Amino acid sequence: MWFCRFLLSCFFIVAAFTAGHCTTVYTDAVGRSIVLAAPPQRIVSLVPSVTEILYAIHAQQQLVGVTDFCTYPRAASAKASVGAYASPSLEAVANLTPDLIIMGMSSSSPVLLQQFEQLGVPVYIVAPRSTASTLDTISSLGQLTGHEDVAQPLVAQLREQMALIRSQRGEHQVRTLVCVMIEPLIVAGGGTLADDLITVAGGVNVAAQQERYPTWGMEAVLAYDPELIVVSVHPGTPMLKDYFLQWPQLQAVRKQQVVTINADWLQRPGPRLFNGLRELARYFSSVNKVTVRKVADVRN
């Protein structure tokens, strides 16, 4: 380990002598400041969504290391892996001689941050927890990497999509439950990306009063009886939406409103998050059309 630290120390000493005098100060999502003399050319991303964003803004050539969970786009799998995002190999990171490490606030420990800082590597922390902060993260990474010319039009395009969805929301707010795991049944509560997407798309999260990702029993699902159940679990999970067919008394089951949305589209704060927003808006529109028809039938 001491040898890795020695290598990194030498790397940054050389960088300090060769860099120009013009530096830029960047403030990350938790208020920390880092100073860079130029856009980083050897980035290690410990956040799958950051890896995805770097590709989306054409900064992938500056990306030298990723985690085992950086699976999108497929080309990211060809980058050198440093292990899991919460417990990467310090030696693997050091061997890549990075000039910037990007970490996620929710998945990285203060101890890990301190270890990287002791190695002399600038660390930038991201913390996107909503559609708005995801857009801010894309903008920030564009500035950080020198790719504002790509990042800003992308952000503008995604803002337009969000504004269009807001303008097309129906009066009825569809009562929605998003399940991120089936066995045990874990749902998206308040303060999650899914909760924010539901709100932006014009629905109501029935689990919003509970923080983050609570574990529910079927008693709670039956009690709330959501109009729409979204199953958003990762590939390989058994049963998926068919799990709920065991409870035909649920209105979402009776009305065939148990649907599946790609987990990354609701849980990974990158550009594809807006695919999830569009999917939710589409399902809400479908539920609202059924509701309008039933109201008209009753009046007639």
Sequence and secondary structure as in RCSB ss.txt:
>XXXX:A:sequence
MWFCRFLLSCFFIVAAFTAGHCTTVYTDAVGRSIVLAAPPQRIVSLVPSVTEILYAIHAQQQLVGVTDFCTYPRA
ASAKASVGAYASPSLEAVANLTPDLIIMGMSSSSPVLLQQFEQLGVPVYIVAPRSTASTLDTISSLGQLTGHEDV
AQPLVAQLREQMALIRSQRGEHQVRTLVCVMIEPLIVAGGGTLADDLITVAGGVNVAAQQERYPTWGMEAVLAYD
PELIVVSVHPGTPMLKDYFLQWPQLQAVRKQQVVTINADWLQRPGPRLFNGLRELARYFSSVNKVTVRKVADVRN
>XXXX:A:secstr
 HHHHHHHHHHHHHHHHHS S  EEEE TTS EEEESS  SSEEE  HHHHHHHHHTT GGGEEEE TT  SSGG
GGGSEE B SSSB HHHHHHT  SEEEEETTT  HHHHHHHHHTT  EEEE   SHHHHHHHHHHHHHHHT HHH
HHHHHHHHHHHHHHHHHT  SS EEEEEEEETTTTEE  BTSHHHHHHHHHTEEETTTTSBSS B  HHHHHHH 
 SEEEE   TT SSGGGGGGG TTSHHHHTT EEE  HHHHHS STTHHHHHHHHHHHHHHHHHHHHHHHHHHH 
